[in-house]
Amino acid sequence: MSLPDSFQFSQSSLQDYVDCKRRFQLRYIQQRAWPAVEAEPAKDNELYMQRGSQFHHMAHQYWLGVDNEKIASQVEGDEVLSRWWENFTGSKDFGRAMPNIPSLKTLPEINLSAPIGDFRIMAKYDLLTLKTLRVSESNHGINNQTEDPKGFVATIYDWKTSRKQPKREWLTHRLQTRVYPYLLAKAGSQLNDGAEFKPEQIEMIYWYSDFPDQPAHFPYSKKQFDEDEAYLSQLISEIQIMGNADAPLTEDERRCKFCVYRSLCNRGIEAGPLNEIDDLSEAEGFEVELDFDDIAEIEY
Ligand code: SF4
């Protein structure tokens, strides 16, 4: 059994491979559905995912110009979603004024894909903003590195509704932090007047609905682009030569607590508790992110 020819890699499928080769094999090659939840209590986990989905939907409406009162009325009675929404619309970085900045284009829920090896890699961006690049403006020094004033400064925003804010080092190595800017540099020319984005024109920002004043910024660079291209190509080459034998299970059994295949792999029956995720990361330096983004991309 191998991946279908039409398979498109994404940050979440590649993250699955990096976290556990067996999980990748079960989910994407064998396409095994397994009736288990990622975390307990199941009801709380489901509610948490629903809120993540609803928040992304509302943010999309916001950038499409739907009246804010109309959007806010959808969350009446839900204290958590109301708080997230207030944080979002009140954000000093991209509050209500942002869509009215004349030199700024806002592109919500945009998809990009590009060939890599024998496959394609795709990403679904929550929001991409394009700001006209001017000689007199400064954005992490790009104007010192390019003589061409044309084109845009591109900012990739990703909304995170996770219960905690991960450490920067962990985020740096996430496949999402590598795939999203890489793909924009590789496949975004139609958004940049026909010219490829220089990596230095790109920045990625994670914005946390419960930590609105602490966005995580990741400016991109040519060096990082080259490293990402080599790394992603290597991962995809490894996956292409996976045989039919069972792939190895992760050595870090803590991952299995929050994986639906745990009983199939004889790694326990009960799901890990939702509220243990924060304790684990504090005490053991182990990060798990149960996030709506992963589900959205798997379905994509
Ligand atoms: S239960 Fe553990 S070993 Fe099995 S697929 Fe999930 S993470 Fe991998």
Residues whose N, C-alpha, C, O or C-beta is under 5 A from the ligand:
A	BS01	SF4	C20 R22 R23 L249 T250 R255 C256 C259 Y261 R262 C265 R267
